[in-house]
Amino acid sequence: MHSFVSWSTLQSPHTPAGVRAQAMSKSGELIEDFLFCNSARSVNVCNAPSPAATSAIPIGQHILEQLEGMMG
């Protein structure tokens, strides 16, 4: 399980800056790749790691293919 950074560590002037949102599995592991969670009527991109912006067209194509499969 990953531990959180303590408040005192965050107050240190020697702590490097940076915050990055990333999905975590139920077991506490960081999800390093794209994560799509589909339901009967929706496609959700739950994790889009960098370089998500540079792969926007392929991501859109994947979402379209998922939606086409749902519509039959």
Secondary structure, DSSP 8 states (H G I E B T S, - for coil): ------HHHHH-TTS--------B-TTS-B--S-EEEE-SS-EEEEE--TTTGGGHHHHHHHHHHHHHHHH-
